[in-house]
Structures are given as C-alpha cells and as structure tokens.
Amino acid sequence: MASHPCDRYLPTGRSVVTQLPDAPRAERRPTTRTHHGDTVVDDFEWLRDKDDPAVRAYLDEENAFTRSSTEHLAGLRQSIFDEIKSRTLETDLSVPVRHGRYWYYSRTVEGQQYGIHCRIPIADDEDWTPPDIASGDVREEVLLDDNVEAEGTDFYSLGSFDVSTDGRLLAYSIDTTGDERYTLYIRDLETGLNRADVVPNTFPGATFSPDASVVFYPTVDDAWRPDTIWRHAVGTDASDDLVVFTEPDERFWVGVGLTRSGRFLVLDIGSKITSEVRILDTRDLEGEFIVVWPRREGVEYQVEHAVVAGEDRLLIVNNHGAEDFQVIDVPADRPLDETAWRTLVPASPGRRIEEVDAFADHLTLEYRRDGLTRIAVIRLSEGSEPYGPIEEIPFDEPLFQVGTGGNPEWTQQTVRLGYTSFITPSTVYDFSVADGTMTLLKRQVVQGDYDPDDYKQERIWATADDGARIPLSLVSRTTSDSSVPRPTLLYGYGSYEASIDPGFSVPRISLLDRGVVFAIAHVRGGGELGRAWYEQGKTLTKKNTFTDFVAAADELIGSGRTTSGLMVAQGGSAGGLLMGAVANIAPDRFAGILAQVPFVDALTSILDPDLPLTVIEWDEWGDPLHDAEVYSYMKSYSPYENVRDDISYPPILAVTSLNDTRVLYVEPAKWTARLRQVGAPVLLLTEMTAGHGGVSGRYERWKEIAQEYAWVLDRLGLAAAPLIKNT
C-alpha cells in the first residue's frame, strides 16, 4: 500500500541515550525566611553567591552533564547551524536612512560576528531616494566597526549609538561582560578618533543636544534601575558631569531623548502603570525641564512635538479616562490648560493606541486592532481643520506585523515601514504620504530554495475556563495535514503587556522543514488584545496567563492537530515563569519544556527590594513584602515554591547566563536543583560569559539556537528526521 505523502512528517523515534554520568546533586544548605507568619525553608539559596567557588564548580558540573546528555545531538546541532548559515546572506547591508547630510546604514561581512556602521553623504537637499550601496560606487565612511571594538572580548554589546545632528560626533557605548553597564565614548567623525571623553557605568540611551555641545545619558542604581539623567559637556572630564534629574521612587525609571523636530529634549519617567514627562526647550539648554502633566497614579502618557497650523503643540498619547488610550493635542506652552485641549484620536474599544509620531507635514499613528499591529497616516494642513482623516495603510496577509522605523528626518515626505509575517521575510518599504504608493526597498534574502508558498499561517482560537477566547498563531509547511497530529512547538510569554507578533525567522525554517508546527499562544498578560487583556493577566489575576497556555495546548490536542507526546513548550524570561508554572500544573501536556533565562524563583526575587529591578516589578506582580494576599497568591504559583515529588515532570532544558542582571542565573539554578531532587529529568545550561539576551555575536547565537532546536527536535522524535519538501 502506498504511504501517505505526510507520513514523512511523523516522528522517527526519540534518540536513545545510554550510560550517562550521574546527574549533579546540589548540596542542601537550608536557610529560612519568614513573611506574614509563613516560614519557608530554602535548601538552595546558597547558589546565589556566584563568587563562591563551590557555586562555580556546581554550574560547571551541570554544564558538563548537559553536554554529556546531549552529545548524541552533536550532528543535528551542526546540521541546524549549517542550515541557518547557508540560508543567511552573510555579507549584507541595511537600507540607508537619511539623517541630516548623510545616509546611514550598517552592513555585515561573511565570517565576521558583528555589524559595521557606515554612512555616505547625500547628493543634495532633494536627495530622498536611498542610494544603491551594493553597487560599490559610493564614498563610504565607516563610523564604527563592532568587530574591531569586540576584539579580545568574550562578550560584546553595543548600547548607545547617536550621531550629532551636524554629523561631526558619534556617542556610543559598549558592554563587554553582559551585565548591562556600558562605557560611553565620543568619536570625532572627522578624524575617526575617539576624544578624551570616557564615561563608565552608563545605561543605553545617550542623546546629543541639537548643537552637539552636550550629551545627556542615563545611569542605573544598585538595583539596575535607570534612575538618573546626567549632562556631559563634550570635551570635559566625566567627573564634571552634572545631574539633570534623579528619580527617588524605586518603582520608576527614567530615559532621555530628542523630539524629531529637535525642539525639545524629553525626560520620560515611568513605572509600570504611571508616567511623567518633562521637556526642555533646546534653545535654552541651561533652562529647566518643565513637567507636562504631573504624575497621577494609574495615568500613563507619552509626548510628541508637532507644529500644527504654525503653532507648537504637544501630542499626548494617554489613558486618562481611556482604557485603550487616546491622542489629545495641547499647546506646548500650557499643556495643563484643558480649555485648549483638542481630541485628535478618540478612544475606541478594540483599538489599542501605542504611539504617534510627528513630521513637518504629517503624523503617523501606530495601534493594534484584532490582535495585529496597524499603521495610519494623518496629513496636516494650514486650514481651519489642520488634521486630515486617519488613513490606515492596508496589508493583505491574515497574520503580519508592521511598524515604523528609520524615520529621523522632520521634513521627509515618506514613511519608512518594516513589515514581516511568519512566511514573509523582513521587508522594508517607503510609503509616500503624497500619493499613498508603497515602494519596496528591500526584502530579507533567504538563500537556497525557500518559497513562502511552501508554508501556511493561520489564526485559531482556544477557550479558557472562564470563557475567554485565546488567539493562537500557527505556521507550518503547506503539506502539513491538520487531520494528522503534527509535532508542535508552542511558545508563550504573557507579561508586561508585551505582544508576541507573527514574524519571520530563518532558524525556524529548520523546524518547519522537519515537520514541526510552530504556534504562539497569545495569553493574557500580553498586549495583543488591548489593555484589558494585559490587566487580566497580572498581579492577582496572573494565573490566567498559565491556564490560558494550558487551554491553548488543550485546543491543539483536542482538535487533533497534535498530541501531548508530540508537543514541546517554550518560553523565556517572564515566559520562563510561564514554563515553570505549566510544568507544575499541566506536566502531562508536553513531551518537553524549553525554559530560557526563566523567572522561576519569582517570590524570592520579588520579596527582596535590594535585588535588581524588584521594586519596579511590584506594579506587575504585586508587592508580596507588604501585602499578605499578594504573598499568598504568588506563593501558590511561583514555580520553585511548587515543585512536588508527586508530579511526573516532562524533560526540561533550562538555559541561563551567569551575568544576567534581569533574571539572575540563581533562579534556574535553584529550580533545576529542586527538580532534580524530586527525580525530574532536567538539564541546566549556564552561559558563563553572557547576559539576559544570551551570547553575543551572530555565529555564537546561531550555535545557541541550534543547540536548543536540536533538543526540541529530539523531544519531538525528529532528531533523525530528514528535511522535507513538498510532494
């Protein structure tokens, strides 16, 4: 009997590994803590001291065990790495962006880990067409070669990168450990040499004043919270820098930037739920920052400067009486005068407004509707009705994401857009405001025989226990038959109102072409369906995030799309908390769980205000230190607290970084130690020279992805599966 053409997608059997070394066992050193009358004994808190040789030895032992346990996947890891490399155009460049008198772009070179930042002069004032850099007939100037800067380091991250308006100076910052403490430098672009200005321990976000006489930059406090903005006079010693603003409230962080018009410097001060913005007229850099709206608990807003019918106005995106936000227009010199306010974009249920950008002759509006990102243009005029209608830019795929980017020029007449979907590689367009035409500037090259018609994407819905409908986004080979259970990787996040949008991934092709369906569960706590979607998955409703993910898994299983033996769960950071919670409440739904830099010791971390970013997080998770109800609720779901010996856990791979300042390595280290104590099949991999984002360098990152995907494929029974093609 002839086989079904989809038979080749079925699992070929999980790899069998024999004669593994004994799994490491962390020493139990009980410590106790008591809050709200509840005493907890923690056997593994001692792993927090990363300077303790015993801790380093334990992490090394765990790494060795993971390497031994996955040694049988070495060939698959290499194959996936080779596939990523072969599909990637290694020598490539970005679409040039005009700023001032230059076109700026970056390029990569085959064999080099990092990018090279360059520019060429514009031809004349009317030069708005991006030049053909690939022709080679250009006068290229290299501003910064990250490969040169990274020489001699095991880790490299570029933080700030800001060129002065006149094009003479570059402010850039570098982190070589992964701890997100950056050293700021100023380069003279006329000579190509760095000036004497060196400022240590900064945070990304350095910004030149319009006249390039001053650099404003943020620093962090001991809890890694950006709390202070400094003023550095170019050409002076860092010891002479002046504090512009310090935020004493530990729930708030600060940032600094320049409006596109160049008219105002903007201090953004915010917690998870409250905002304050201060502005400084750049015509008087010695002046005082003025508060736009005084902070009011629960009111969030952001500010953009526009010139409307010859008048300076501030456009304020805000949630004051508008759950999914609105845009109002206020006089720049009297923003608190409510009699002069105009509603530009009213609140509309189901349309979550995220940002407004102002240009000389038009505005752009970014928002979400039906779980997808949208872009609209509003034209400006000099008449009595200065604002034109909201004109949404249409796209025809059922799933996609679009955003503005590379639009620094105040007078430009086009809007640079970045577009992608699960099956459409990253694409750059210029949208003409004058006539509404769209010009394709570049589409990411996928080398080899990639054809988007070989893949399909779709949206399905699951139903939560409380009746909420949970959207899922899926992508797979077109030959995948939904009537036959398919190996599936289910991804989730669900925190901070962050939305996980459909986007293209070259590495993911290595999964799809082995028959894997990739799915995203858009669970509550994210922002895909508006502010209410977020509110229903935070603080005392956080468990909805976890049960939504289980409901998504149940939908995939119940509809016959997959089975519990053919599904792996994946999540990172706060999504790693989701993975840890799901492991405790629904371990039977998955053949494996991939937890990346997982926030799995949440209660311990959020109880300690001295740990990095803890107090900031209280608006997201609640304050268990002072609130007994929050304490009890968090303890009921925190993964580390809820590891049990009566649960049959699926295999788990936890990946972390020693220098991570956002989710400390100790969380997955403690979690996996406790899991192993109850007999769970768990692996811990700690990158010893990396931060929250993992290793640096594109080739090292590909190796990391290949390692994780090889493990996933092994859990799905596809470790020996050949790459497939349509029949």
N, C-alpha and C positions, 0 to 999 in steps of 0.2 A: 504494500500500500504506500502511495506517495505521501511524503511528510508535508505537513502544513508549512507554508513559507515562513511563518512566525516561530516555528519550532527552534530555530537557531537562536532566538532570544531567551529561551528558557535556561535556567541555571544549569551549569555543567557540574555542579558539586563544589562544596566548600573545600578549601585546601586542608589537608590533614597534616598536623604538625606533631611530631613525636620528640621525646627526650628533651623537653625544655628544662632549663635550670629552674630551681626552686624560686618562686616569686619572693621578692623582698618583703620583709615584715618590719614596719617601723616600730621602734621601741615605744612602749606605752609609758608616758610620764604624766600621770594625772595632775591636772590643775582644776581648780574650781572657780566658778563665778556665780554670784547671786544677784538677781534683779527681780524686783516686785515679788519677793518671797520665794522665788524659784531658784534652786541651786542646780547648776549644770556641771557635770564632771567631763572635762575635755582631755582625752588621752594624748592628743597630737598637737596641741597648741605650741609645743616647743619647736615645731618645724618652722615657726615664723622667723627665727633668727638666722638669716641667710649667711651671716658671717661665722656662724658656728661650723667648725669643720665636720661635725657629725651630720649636720643638715646637708652640706655639700656632698658628703660621702653617700648619704641616702639617695639624693637626687641622681647622683652618678650611677648608683646601683640600679635605680629604677630605669634610667635611660638604657643601661646595658641589658636589662631584662626585656625592655620593649624592642630593642634591636634584635635580640635573640629570638623573641617571639614572632617577629615579622621578617625574619631573614628569608623565609620561603617566598616572600613577595618582592625580593630584590629585582628579579627580572621584570615583573609587572611595573614596579616603580620606574625602572629605566625606560620601559616602553612608553609609559604615560608621559614622562619627561620629554622623551624624544618626539612624541606626538605634539605636545604643546609647542616645542621648539620648531618643529617642521611646519606647523600651521601659522606661526608668527613671523611677520615680516620684521626681521630683527634690525635692519637698517631702515629707519622710517623717520618721519617728521610730522609735527602737528601743523594745523592750518594757521598761517600767520595772523596775528591780531594787531590791528593798528592802535598805537598809543603815542600821542604827541607826534614827533617827527620820524618815528620808526615803525617797522613791522617786527613784532616779537614772535618767536616760535621756539620750540625745543625739538631735538632730534635724538635718535638712538643709533648706535653703531653695533653691528654684529660682533659678538664676543665681549661687549662691554656691559657691565651690570647696570649702569645708571645713565641718566639723560644728560644732554648738553644744551645749555640755554643760550640762544643766539638772537641776533637782530640784523636787519638791513634797513637803510634809510628809505623813506617814502620818496616817490618820484617828484611829487608836487602836492599842493594843498588839496587838489581834486583827486588824489590817488586813493581810491577806496576799494580797489579790486586787489584781493590778496595775490601777491606775486608767486610765480612758479619757482619755488626754491629748488625743486628737484632738477631743474634744467642746468643748474650749476652756474648760470650766468648772473650771479649776484655778488654784491660786496658784503660778504658775511662777516660779522663781528661776534666772536664768542665772548659772552658775558661771564659765564660760569660753567665749568666742566665738572659735574659731580663726580666723575671717575677720578679726576685729579685730586679733588678735595677728599675723597674717600680712601686714598692710598694710605696703607699702613694701619687701617682700622678694620675691626671685625664687624662693625655696625656703622651705618651712616644714614642719617635722615636730614633732609633739608626742611627747615621750618619756615621762617620769614623769607620772602623774596619780593622786594618792592623797588622799582626803578623810579627815580625822581621825575617829576613832570618835564623838566628840561632835558632829561636823558643823560645827565652827567654822572650821576651817582647810583650805585646799587647797594641796598641794605639787605643782607642775607644772614641767616643763622643756621647753625649746624649742631646736631646731637650725634655723638659717636658712641653712646652707651645704651640708648634705648630708654633712658629714664625721663625723657622729655624736658631736660634742662639744656637749653640751647645757648651757644655763644654767638653773639651778634657782631658782624663785621660790616664795614663800609668800604666799598671798592670804587676807586676813581676810574670810570669807564673810558676816560680819555687816555689814561696811561696804562690801564689794565692792572694796576697795582692796588693793593689794599692800603687804606690810610691807617694812621696810628690808632683810630677809634676801635676799641675792642671792649664789648660789654658782656661779661659772663652771666650765666644763670638767668637767661631771659626765657620768655614763652613766645611761641609764634604769634605774629600779628604786628610786626614793626611797620610803621607808616611814616613816610616823609610828609612834612608840610609842603604846600604848593611851591614855595620858593626854595625848598631843599636846604634850608638853614637848620632845620630841627628834625630829629627822628623821635617819634613817640613810640613807646614799646611797653608791653606788659611783663610783669614778673609774678611768680607764684609764692604763696606762703608755705609753711612747713607741711600743710595738708595737700599740697599740689593744686591749690585753688588760685587761679589768676585773680589777684586781689588789688594790684597796684599798677597804675599807669605812670610812666616816667617820661621826662623830657630830656633828650640828649642834644646839646648844641653840637653840630657837626664840627669836628676839629678840636674838641676838648676832651679831657680825660673823663672816663666814666665815673670817677669819684665825685665829679662836679655835677652829675645829673640831678635834676630836681623832680620831686614827687608832684605829679599833677593831681592825682586822686588816689585815695585808698579806701576800699570798701571794708568796714569793720564787721558787718554782718556775715557770718560764716556760711549763710545759705546762698549768698550772691557771688557772682563772678563778674569780671569786667573785661571789656575789649575796646579797641580804638580803631577808627577807620576814617576815610575821607569820602565825602559825597562825590558822586560822579561830576557834579558841577564844579567841584573844587572850592565851593563857597564855605563849607562848614567841615570842621573836624567833629566827629561824633564819638562820644563815650557811651557804649552800651553796657548797662548794668542790669543783671538779671538773675533771678532764681528760677526754679522750675515752673513757678506759677505767677511771678510778679516781675515787672520791668520798670526801669527808669532810664531815660535817655537825657544826656547833657550835650549841648552843642557849643562850639566856639567859632565865631566868625574869623575866618583865616586872614582877613585884612588887618586883624589885631591879634597877633599870636601871643602877646603879653596880657591879653584880656582874660576874663573869667568865663569858664564854662557855665552856660545857663541851662537850668532844668526845664525841659519841655513840658512834661507832666510829672508832678511829684508822685512817687510810688504809692500805689494803693494795693493792698493785699488782694491777689487774685486777678489784677488787671495787667495784661501783657500788651506791649506795643513796640513797634519799630518805626523809625522815621527816615524819610527820604526828602531831599530838597528838590523843588520844581520851580520853574519860572512860568507862571500862567498869566497870559494876557499882560505881560510886563511886570507882574507882581511876584515877589518872593513868597512862596507858600511852602508849608511842610505837609507832606502826605503821610498820614499816620495809619498804619495797619494795626488794628486793635480789637480786643474782645470786650470792650466796655459795653455791657448790655447786648452783646452779640456773640453767642457761643462759638460759631464758626467764623468769626471775625468780619470786619468791615473796613472800608478805607474812608477816612474823612480828610478834608483839606482845610488847613488852618493858616492864618497869617504867620509868617516866620517870626515877626517881631512881637506877636502877642498870642501865643498858642493856647493860652488859658481863657481867652475871650470867646465863650461859647456862642455869643451872638454873631460872631464872624465865621463860625464853622459851616462847612458845606459837606454833605454826604456825597462822596464820589462813587463809591461802590457799596451799596447797602448789603447788610447780612442777608443770606439766602440759605434756607435749610438744604443740606446736602452739598453745598459748595464751600469747601474749607479754603479760605484765602490765606496764602502763605507769604507773598511778597509783592511789592510794587517797586518798579524801577523807573526813574525819570530821565528823559533826554530833552534836548532843546525843543523838539517838535512833536514828541510823542511819549507815551508811557507804555510799559509792559506790565501785565498782571499775571502772576503765577498762582494757581489754585488747584484743588482736587475736586473731582466730581466722579461719582460711580467708582471710586477706588483708583482712579488713574489721574496722572498729572496733566495739567492743561496750561496753555499759554494764550493770552489775548493781548491785543494792541488797542490802545486808546489814543486817537490823534488829538493834538492840541491846535487851537486856533486863536486868533486875536479878537473874535467876536464876543457877543454878549453870552453865548453858550460856548465857553472855551474848551469844554471836553466833548469829544465825539463819543459815539457808542462803543460798547465793549465788543470787539470783533475777535472771536476765538479762531485760532489757527487750526484747521482740521487735519486729522491723520486717519488713515483708513484701516489700520490693524486693530484687531479686537483687544490686544494687550500691548502696551508700549509705555515708555517713559520719555518725557521731553522736558528740557529745562533751558534757561538762558545761560549764556556763558561767553566770555571773551567779548564783552561789550563795554570797554572802558571809556570810549570817546563820547563826550557830551553832544557833539554835533552830528554823529553818524546817522545815516538815513536807512540803515539796515539793522536787523536784529539777528545776532548770531545765536543759533539754536543747536543744542546737542540732542540727538534722538537715538533711541535704540529700542529693541524688543528682545524677547527670548531668541528669535531667529534672525533678526536684522542686526548685523554688526554695527558698532558705534558709528554714527553718521553726523556730519556737520553741515548745516545749511545756513545760508544768509536769506532772511525774509525781508523783502522790500516793503517798507511801510507805504511808499507812494502808490504802488500798484498791486500789492498783495502777491507778487510772484515769489516762488521759492527756488533758490539756486543751490544745487548740490555742490558742495566744495570738496568733500572727502568722505569716503566710506572705508572703515577699517578693512584692510586686506586680510583675508583668511586664505593662506596658501594651501595648495592641494586641491581636492575635488569637492570642497564644501559648496553645497547648494541649499539655500534656505527652503526650497520646495521639498526637500527630503525630510523636513521637520514640521511639526504642527504645535500650536499653542492654543490653550483653551482655558476658560474660567468655569469652574463648577462651584457648588455651594454645599456646605455641611450645616447641620442644625445642632446647636448646643443644647444642653439640658434645659436651659431657661428659655429656649425658643429663638435665641439669636442666630442669625444666618451668617456663617463664617465663609468668606470667599477663599477659594484656593486657585492658584495659578499653576498650570501644568505645561510642560514642554516635553516632547518625545519624538522619536522617529515616526514618520508618517506611516510606516508599515506596522507600528505597534497596534495591535487589535485590543480594544478595551474590553472585549468579551473574554480575553485570556488574561489571567493575573500576570502583572508585569513587575519585575524588580523595581523598587521605588526608593528614592532618597527624598525624605520630607524635611524641609527646612522651616525653622521658625525663629522669631525674635520677640516682638511684643512688649516693648518698653519705650519710655521716653517720647511717646508719640512719633517714633521713627517708623517710616514706611519702608517696606521691602518691596521695591518695584521690579517688574519684569525687565531684565537687562541681559545683554549678550555676554557670553563667557567663552573664550577659546578653550580653556581647560575643560569646561563642562562637556564639550564635544566628545571627549574620551569616555565619559559615562554614557552619553546618549547613543554613541555608536557601538556600545556593548549591550544595548537594550534597556538601559535604565531610564525610567521616567523621573524627571526632576520636578518636584512640587514645592510650592511655597504656601504655607498656611498663614493667612493674614489675620492673626489672632488679635483679640482685644488687648489694649495696652500700646498698640501701634497707632498710626495716624491715618491709615488708608481710608477709613470711612468717617473722618471728621473728629471733632473734639470729643464728642460723646463716646466714640469708640475707644479713645485713649482713657477717658475718665472711668470707663467700666473695666479697666484692666490695670489699676494702680492702687496703692495703699490698701485699704480694707476690701477691695474687690480684686486683688491681684490674682487670686486663684482662678478667675475666669480665663486668664492667659493660658494656664495649664490645661484646664478642662476643654477649652476651645481647640487646643492642639490635639488632644485625645479624640475630640469629636471629628476633627479633620481626618485623623488616622482611621477612625471607625467608618467614615464615609468612603474612604478609598478601599477599605476592606469589604464593607457591606455592599458596595456597588460592583464588586468583583474585579476592580481594577488591580488589586494586589492582595497579598495575604500578609499576616503578621510575620511569617517566615521569610518574606521577600521585601521587607521594608526596614530601612535604616533611618534614624532621626539625626538631624544635625542642627546645631545652634552654637553661637559664640557670644562671649561676654554676658550681657543680660540674657541673651538667648541660651547661654550655657546654664544659667539658673533654670530656665525652662527645661533644658535637657535633664538636669538633676532632679527636678520635681517630677517630670514624666517618668523617669526611671523608678521613682518610688510609688507613683500612683497607677501606672499602666505599663509595667515592665513586659507584660506578655504581648504587647502590640508590636514589638520591634525585634528584629534579628541583630541589631546593634545600635549603639548610640555614640555619635561623634560629638564631643564637647570641647569647644575651642575657647581658650582662656576663660573658663567658666566661673561665673559668680555664684559659687555653690556653698559658701560659708557666709551667707548673707546676714544672718542675725548677728554673728560675732562681729562682722565688719561694721554694720550699721549701729551697733551698740557703742562703738569706740569713736568718740569725736576727734581723737588725735590721729586716726588713720586718714590716709589721703582721701579727700573728697567726701568724707562721711556726712558731714552736716549738710552739705549741698544736697545729698541724696535723700534727706528726710522728707522733702516735698514729694518725692517719687514713691518712697516705700512706707513712709510714716516714721515716727520717732519712738522706737522701742525703749530708748533710755528713760524717757519721762512719761510714757503712756503705756499703762499695763495692757490695755486692749490691743494695741499695736504689737507689743511684745508677744502676747499670746498668739496672735494671728500669724506673725512672721515665724514663730517657733513651729507652728503647725505645718508650714510648707518648706522651710529652709532645708535644702537637700541634705546637708551634713547632719543636721539635727534629726533627720527622719530616716536615715539608713537603718534597715531592720534585718534581722537574721532569718525572718520567715518569708523573705522575698526572694524569688528566683530571678536574679538580675540578668539581663542580656549582656553580651560582651560590650565593654565600654572602652573607648580610647579618649583620654583627656590630654589635651595639648596646652602647654602654658609657656611663659617666658620669665626668666629669672628677674629681669629688670622692669617688668610691667609695673607701672605706677597706678593703673586704673583698677585692674583686678589682680591683686597680689598673688604670686605663684603659690603662696601658702594655702590658698583656698582649695585648688585642685589637689595639692599635695596631701592635705588633711583628709579631703573627701575620698581620694583613692585609697589612702591608708585604712580608712574606716571601712570602705567597701571590701577591701581585701580581708579585713578582719572577719567579715561575715561570709567569706567564701565567694565573693563576686569575681567574675572573670574580667579584670580591669587592667589596663595599661596606662602608664603615665609617661609622657614625653615632655621634658623641660628643655627649651632652648636656652642655653647658658649665656648667650650674648644677644639678647633681643628684648623688645618692649611689647606693648599691648598689641601692636599690629603684626607681630611676628618678626621673622628675619628680614633683613634689608637686601636689596639687590634683586633684579628680576629673575636671574637664573636660580638663586637660592630660594626665592619664593616659589618658583616652578617645582623645585625639588620638594619643598614642603607640601605643596598641593598634591604632587604625585604620591607622596607618602600617605597622605590622608585618603586620597581616592583609591589607592591600592587596597587599603584596609577596608574601605566601604565595599569595593567590588568583591573582596574575599568574603565579607559577611553576607553578601547577596548571592554567593555561589557562582560568581562570574570571574574568578581570578584567572581561569584558563580560557575564558570566552574570547573568540576571535572578533575583530572588528567586523561590523556587518554593513551591508549595502542593500539598497532597495532591490527587490526582485521584480 
